[in-house]
Amino acid sequence: MVDEGATTLNLLGFFCPVPIHETRRAVEASDGESMFEVICDDPETLHDMPALCDRMGLDLLLSLIHISEPTRRYAISYAVVCVKK
């Protein structure tokens, strides 16, 4: 789904504040320009990820996508964050 050079953060099953905290931690630990694929099923991610990007001056390259599966309790929220320092 994303460039091969992207770091995938699989945060399925974690709820607020873990997805945002782990994304922030990965961004702060990165060198230079990096891209992250953040996958999580916390519905709050739809609001929290754009807010994190605004606060940290990051580019949200792809809008969040809902992927509904009948076997899942919640839709999967999917975000791709491009980090530019």
N, C-alpha and C positions, 0 to 999 in steps of 0.2 A: 504494500500500500504506500510505502514511503521509500525514500532513497535508501540504498543499502548502507550508507554511512550513518543513518539515524540510530539513535539509542532508543530502544523500546522499554517503556516503563509499564509493566503489566500490573495494574493495581485493581484488578477485578476482585470484588468481595470486600474492599476497604471503603469505609465511609468517612465523611468529613470529620476531622481535618486532614486525614492521612494522604489522600491523593494530592492535595495542594502542597502539603508539607514535603512529601517525597519529590514532587516536581521541583519545588524551590531548591531543595537540597541538591538535586542532580544538576540544576542550572548553575548554582553557585560553585559547584565542584568542577564544572566544565572549563576547558581552555578555549578562548577565542570564540569563533563562530561554530555553533553546534546545532543539531536538529534532534528533536525528541518526538517520539510517537508515544502519546500517553493514552492508555486504554483503561477505562474504568466504568463501573456500573453504578456509581453514585449519582443520582439525579441532580444533586447540587452542583456537580461539575459544570453543568450548562451555564451556571452563573459565576461560579468561582474561578474557572480557568481564564475567561476573558478579564476578570478583575485582577488576577495574579499577573497576567501579561501587561496590563496597564500599569500596575504598581512597579513592576520590574523593568519596564521599557522593552518588552519582548514583542515579537511579531507572532500573531496567531495566524498561521498560513492557511488553515482550513477550518471552516466553521465546524462546530460540533455536529456530529451525525448521530441520529437515533437508529439503532439496529434492533428491531423487535424480534424476539424469538419466543415462540409459544411456551418453551420450557423454562424461560427465565422469569423471575419475579419482576424485574425492572428492565427497561430498555438499556442497551449498552451505550454509554456516552463515549465518544471517540474524539480525540483532539490531537492535532499535530502542532507542535510549538517549535518555531525556529528561533533560536537564541542568538542574538547578535550583541556582542560586548564591545 
